[in-house]
């Protein structure tokens, strides 16, 4: 039968839907914990994706392993939904989003509707169907807006945070000239405040007791300059007493049960100067690099708690320490326009017994690299880069500064012969933000120093 007793090997199938290597760290940790692991990545237009090559069992297709697995982990929610649907319907042990729950993230209209029905206050917005309509509305209101694609299949290039109404009008006109405006656009009122995320693990038994609060750093450079990369690093902390959880996640309980959701449900929000948390968007899947940072404070086995959650039990045990994660990249990151494989094969130095548990590998593989031995060049098998997003390094401690120092000790030790890129200020802005949040009654357990 399916299922595992604590301490027994779990057969784990990790389906890396986006093909970005996000699931490799979990695969390697599960393998180290003596579980049987298969790690599937979709083929790339340029051929097979090499992430994890020589490190983990990489089956050619995922469907052939579905009956083998005790636990199936999905890294994302936007691909293969129609092929996965029958397995959800037959009750396979899947940790991840089915189509109904993924809709909360992928279709902004649905997300707003569910928040409203749950009694959660949302920011005013207007949906426009043309550039002219958008320009007229901005001119009429004289406000700055966050612009996002509306509906399930929107063009993700149509995303912009305006600093002024004039900026918004300029960007809309630019999209018109470039011929990229299509479908509908959501103009969401921009609110000033502090951005914070709240995230809970959910299954048939409801929410896990430990809730995560997080602070993402999305821009490429220090002080939030440069382009938006998705994320360059994050500060997280788990707590069993989160005011944000009570306001933004708990009211969604009934809806998530209706979806039969198993996995991570996260809402990102802005807390304004009066203490109102305004939800911005859902993440209905494991967050990246967030989930890799969580491994830093996870207590116990890396996958048994996931199987327990699928079965309706809360065995998610994490320390309440602060954890900091720093993304380490190179090459043409974040653009990713160079031919596939251009940034592969660079030997990674500086990994030790002391720091390896604090490294979450992503685009890496085993490869040959030169070593000097008694004046002779010897080529040895070792971990090398396999793409431009190499790893997330983590540290933890009783405060943001302690955790940050621990993470940067790892980042500073690791090198490869290329343009190593990472931000050196992850967590610094919390020096000002945490006292404000504490005054408003949020994130009270997180200390800056």
C-alpha positions in Angstrom: 0.0 0.0 0.0 0.9 3.7 -0.4 2.4 5.5 2.5 5.4 5.2 4.8 6.2 4.5 8.4 8.6 7.0 9.9 12.2 5.9 9.2 11.3 3.8 6.2 12.5 4.7 2.7 9.9 6.8 0.8 9.8 6.5 -3.0 9.8 10.1 -4.1 9.1 11.4 -7.6 9.9 15.1 -8.1 8.4 16.6 -11.2 10.3 19.8 -12.0 7.6 21.4 -14.2 9.4 24.6 -15.1 12.7 22.8 -15.9 14.7 25.4 -13.9 16.4 23.0 -11.5 14.3 24.2 -8.5 13.6 20.7 -7.3 17.2 19.4 -7.4 18.0 20.5 -3.8 15.0 18.5 -2.4 15.9 15.5 -4.6 19.5 15.5 -3.2 18.4 16.0 0.4 15.9 13.2 0.1 18.5 10.9 -1.4 20.9 11.8 1.5 18.2 10.8 3.9 18.2 7.3 2.2 14.9 7.7 0.3 14.5 6.3 -3.3 14.3 9.4 -5.5 13.5 10.0 -9.1 13.9 13.6 -10.4 12.2 14.5 -13.7 13.0 17.6 -15.9 11.2 18.4 -19.2 13.4 18.3 -22.3 14.6 21.7 -23.6 14.5 22.8 -27.2 18.3 22.4 -27.2 18.1 18.8 -25.9 18.1 17.3 -22.4 18.5 19.7 -19.4 21.6 18.6 -17.5 20.7 19.8 -14.0 21.5 17.0 -11.6 23.3 14.9 -14.2 25.5 12.4 -12.4 24.0 13.3 -9.1 20.5 11.8 -9.1 18.3 9.3 -10.9 16.8 11.2 -13.9 14.0 9.2 -15.6 13.0 10.0 -19.2 9.4 10.5 -18.5 7.4 11.1 -15.3 4.2 9.2 -16.1 6.1 5.9 -15.9 7.0 6.6 -12.3 3.6 7.7 -11.0 2.6 4.2 -9.8 6.0 3.6 -8.4 6.0 6.7 -6.1 4.7 7.0 -2.5 5.0 10.7 -2.8 4.8 13.0 -5.9 6.1 16.5 -5.5 5.3 19.2 -8.1 7.7 22.2 -8.2 5.2 24.5 -10.1 1.6 24.8 -11.3 1.5 26.2 -14.8 2.5 23.3 -17.0 1.2 19.7 -17.7 -2.1 20.4 -15.8 -4.2 18.5 -18.3 -1.9 15.5 -18.1 -1.8 15.6 -14.3 -5.6 16.0 -13.9 -6.5 12.3 -14.1 -3.9 11.5 -11.3 -5.4 14.2 -9.0 -8.8 12.7 -9.8 -7.7 9.2 -8.8 -6.2 10.4 -5.5 -2.5 9.9 -6.2 -0.3 11.2 -3.3 0.5 14.5 -5.0 2.0 17.5 -3.1 1.2 20.4 -5.4 -1.5 22.3 -7.1 -4.3 20.9 -9.2 -5.9 23.1 -11.8 -8.6 24.5 -9.5 -6.1 25.7 -6.8 -3.5 26.9 -9.4 -6.2 29.2 -10.8 -5.9 31.5 -7.7 -2.3 32.4 -8.8 -2.6 32.1 -12.6 -5.9 33.9 -13.1 -5.9 37.2 -11.2 -9.7 37.6 -11.7 -10.3 34.3 -9.8 -7.8 35.3 -7.1 -9.5 38.6 -6.4 -13.0 37.0 -6.4 -11.9 34.4 -3.8 -10.3 37.0 -1.6 -13.5 39.1 -1.8 -15.7 36.2 -1.0 -13.6 35.3 2.0 -14.1 38.8 3.4 -10.5 39.9 2.8 -10.2 43.6 1.9 -8.5 44.1 -1.5 -7.1 47.2 -3.2 -9.4 49.0 -5.7 -8.6 48.2 -9.3 -10.0 48.7 -12.8 -9.7 46.3 -15.7 -9.1 48.0 -19.1 -9.3 46.4 -22.6 -7.3 49.0 -24.5 -4.5 51.5 -24.1 -6.9 54.4 -24.7 -9.1 53.2 -21.9 -6.1 52.9 -19.6 -4.7 56.3 -20.4 -8.2 58.0 -19.9 -8.6 56.2 -16.5 -5.2 57.3 -15.2 -5.7 60.9 -16.4 -9.1 61.0 -14.8 -8.0 59.6 -11.4 -4.5 61.2 -11.4 -3.1 58.1 -9.5 -0.1 55.8 -9.9 -1.0 52.1 -10.6 0.5 48.7 -10.6 -0.3 47.2 -14.0 -0.7 43.4 -14.4 -2.2 41.1 -17.1 -5.8 40.1 -16.3 -7.2 36.6 -16.8 -5.6 33.3 -17.0 -3.5 33.6 -20.2 -2.2 37.2 -19.9 1.0 38.4 -21.5 3.5 38.5 -18.5 5.5 41.3 -20.3 2.6 43.6 -19.5 3.6 44.2 -15.9 4.8 47.5 -14.5 4.9 49.4 -11.2 4.4 53.1 -11.9 5.9 55.7 -9.6 3.6 58.4 -11.0 0.5 58.7 -13.3 2.7 60.1 -16.0 4.9 57.0 -15.9 1.9 54.8 -16.3 0.7 56.7 -19.3 4.2 56.6 -20.9 4.4 52.8 -20.4 0.9 52.1 -21.9 1.8 54.3 -25.0 5.1 52.4 -25.3 3.3 49.0 -25.3 0.9 50.4 -27.9 3.8 51.5 -30.2 5.6 48.1 -29.7 2.3 46.3 -30.5 2.5 44.1 -27.4 -0.7 45.3 -25.7 -3.2 42.4 -25.9 -6.1 41.1 -23.9 -7.0 42.9 -20.7 -4.9 44.8 -18.1 -5.5 45.2 -14.4 -4.7 48.7 -13.0 -4.4 48.1 -9.3 -4.1 51.2 -7.1 -0.6 51.5 -5.8 -0.3 51.7 -2.0 2.8 52.7 0.0 3.9 50.5 2.8 6.0 47.5 3.7 5.9 44.3 1.6 5.7 41.1 3.5 4.5 37.5 2.6 2.7 35.0 4.7 2.7 31.3 3.8 1.2 28.2 5.2 1.3 24.5 4.3 -2.2 23.1 3.8 -3.6 19.6 3.4 -6.7 17.5 4.1 -6.2 18.1 7.8 -6.1 21.9 7.3 -3.2 24.3 8.0 0.1 23.2 9.5 0.7 24.9 12.9 3.9 26.7 11.8 3.4 29.7 9.5 6.1 31.4 7.5 6.5 35.2 7.3 8.9 36.4 4.6 10.6 39.4 3.0 11.6 39.1 -0.6 14.3 41.1 -2.4 13.3 41.0 -6.0 15.8 43.4 -7.8 19.2 42.4 -9.2 21.3 45.0 -7.3 21.8 46.2 -3.8 19.3 48.8 -2.5 16.6 47.4 -4.9 18.2 48.9 -8.1 18.3 47.1 -11.4 15.8 44.8 -13.1 13.3 42.5 -11.4 14.8 39.0 -11.4 12.0 37.3 -9.6 14.1 37.1 -6.4 17.7 37.6 -5.3 17.3 36.6 -1.7 14.8 36.4 1.2 14.5 36.7 4.9 12.1 34.2 6.5 10.9 33.1 9.9 8.3 30.5 11.1 5.9 31.2 13.9 2.8 29.5 15.4 1.3 33.0 16.1 1.0 35.1 13.0 -1.5 37.9 12.8 -1.1 38.0 9.0 -2.1 34.4 8.9 -5.3 35.1 10.8 -6.2 38.0 8.5 -5.1 36.7 5.0 -4.8 32.9 5.0 -7.2 31.5 7.7 -10.3 32.9 5.9 -9.4 30.9 2.8 -9.6 27.5 4.7 -13.0 26.4 3.3 -12.1 27.3 -0.3 -8.8 25.4 -0.1 -10.7 22.3 1.2 -13.1 22.6 -1.8 -10.1 22.6 -4.1 -8.6 19.5 -2.3 -5.4 21.5 -2.1 -2.2 20.0 -0.7 0.9 22.2 -0.6 2.1 25.7 0.1 -0.4 28.6 0.0 1.2 32.1 0.1 -0.2 35.6 -0.1 2.1 38.6 -0.6 0.9 41.9 0.8 1.6 45.5 1.5 1.0 46.7 5.1 0.1 50.4 4.9 0.8 53.1 7.5 -2.5 52.4 9.3 -1.8 48.7 9.6 -4.1 47.4 6.9 -2.5 44.4 5.0 -3.5 44.7 1.3 -3.1 41.3 -0.5 -1.2 41.6 -3.8 -1.1 38.0 -5.2 -1.3 34.3 -4.5 1.5 31.8 -4.9 -0.2 28.3 -5.1 2.9 26.1 -5.2 6.3 25.9 -3.5 8.0 29.3 -3.6 11.5 29.6 -5.1 14.0 30.2 -3.6 11.8 30.3 -0.5 11.4 26.5 -0.3 15.1 26.0 -0.5 15.7 28.5 2.3 13.1 26.7 4.5 15.4 23.6 4.4 17.8 25.7 6.6 15.3 25.6 9.5 13.5 22.3 8.8 13.9 19.8 11.6 13.9 16.1 10.8 13.4 14.3 7.5 13.1 16.4 4.2 10.2 14.5 2.7 8.3 12.5 5.4 6.4 15.6 6.5 5.2 16.1 2.9 3.8 12.6 2.7 2.2 13.1 6.2 0.6 16.3 4.9 -0.9 14.5 1.8 -2.3 12.0 4.3 -3.8 14.7 6.5 -1.3 15.0 9.3 0.8 17.9 10.4 4.4 16.8 10.9 6.0 20.0 9.5 8.6 20.8 12.2 10.7 23.9 11.8 12.8 26.0 14.2 11.6 29.6 14.9 15.0 31.0 14.0 15.4 33.6 11.3 16.7 32.2 8.0 18.3 34.2 5.2 18.8 32.9 1.6 21.0 34.5 -1.0 20.8 33.6 -4.7 24.2 33.0 -6.4 24.1 33.3 -10.2 26.5 34.1 -13.0 26.8 34.4 -16.8 23.9 36.1 -18.5 21.6 35.9 -15.5 18.9 37.2 -15.3 18.4 37.5 -19.1 19.1 33.9 -20.0 19.4 34.7 -23.7 22.8 32.9 -24.4 22.7 29.5 -26.2 21.8 26.7 -23.7 24.9 25.4 -22.1 27.0 28.5 -22.5 27.4 28.9 -18.7 27.8 25.2 -18.0 31.0 23.3 -16.9 32.6 25.9 -14.6 34.1 24.1 -11.6 32.7 25.2 -8.2 35.3 25.6 -5.4 35.0 26.1 -1.7 32.4 23.5 -0.8 33.3 21.9 2.6 31.7 19.5 5.1 30.9 22.5 7.3 29.0 24.6 4.6 27.5 22.0 2.2 24.2 21.6 4.2 23.8 25.4 3.7 23.9 25.2 -0.1 20.8 24.5 -2.1 22.1 23.5 -5.6 20.0 24.4 -8.6 21.6 24.5 -12.1 24.6 22.2 -11.4 25.8 18.7 -12.5 28.8 16.5 -12.1 31.6 17.2 -14.6 35.3 17.0 -15.2 37.5 19.8 -13.8 41.3 20.2 -13.6 43.2 19.8 -10.3 47.0 20.1 -9.8 48.7 17.1 -8.1 52.5 17.3 -7.7 52.8 19.6 -10.7 50.6 17.4 -12.9 47.1 18.3 -14.2 44.6 15.7 -13.2 41.0 15.9 -14.4 38.5 14.9 -11.7 34.8 14.5 -11.5 33.2 17.2 -9.3 30.2 19.6 -9.0 30.2 22.1 -11.9 27.8 24.8 -13.1 25.1 23.7 -15.5 23.4 27.1 -16.1 23.2 30.6 -14.9 21.3 30.2 -11.6 23.8 28.1 -9.6 22.6 27.9 -6.0 20.9 29.5 -3.0 23.1 29.7 0.1 21.5 29.9 3.5 22.1 30.8 7.1 20.1 31.0 10.3 20.2 32.6 13.7 18.3 34.4 16.4 18.2 37.6 14.4 18.3 38.9 10.8 21.9 40.1 11.2 23.1 36.7 12.7 21.3 34.7 9.9 22.6 37.1 7.3 26.2 36.8 8.5 25.9 33.0 8.4 24.5 33.0 4.8 27.2 35.4 3.6 30.0 33.3 5.2 28.9 30.5 2.8 28.4 32.9 -0.2 31.9 34.3 0.3 33.5 30.9 0.4 32.1 29.6 -2.9 33.6 30.6 -6.2 33.8 29.5 -9.8 35.9 31.0 -12.7 33.2 33.3 -14.0 31.3 36.5 -13.1 29.8 35.4 -9.7 26.7 37.5 -9.0 24.9 38.0 -5.7 23.4 40.8 -3.6 25.3 41.7 -0.5 22.5 43.5 1.4 19.8 40.8 1.8 17.9 41.7 5.0 19.5 45.2 5.5 16.3 47.1 4.8 14.6 45.3 7.8 16.5 47.5 10.1 14.0 50.2 9.3 11.0 48.1 8.3 10.8 45.8 11.4 10.3 48.5 14.0 7.4 49.9 11.8 5.8 46.5 11.5 6.2 45.8 15.2 4.4 49.1 16.0 1.5 48.0 13.8 1.4 44.5 15.5 3.0 42.4 12.8 6.1 40.1 12.6 6.6 40.6 16.3 8.9 37.5 16.7 11.5 38.7 14.2 14.4 40.6 15.6 16.8 42.6 13.4 19.9 42.3 15.6 
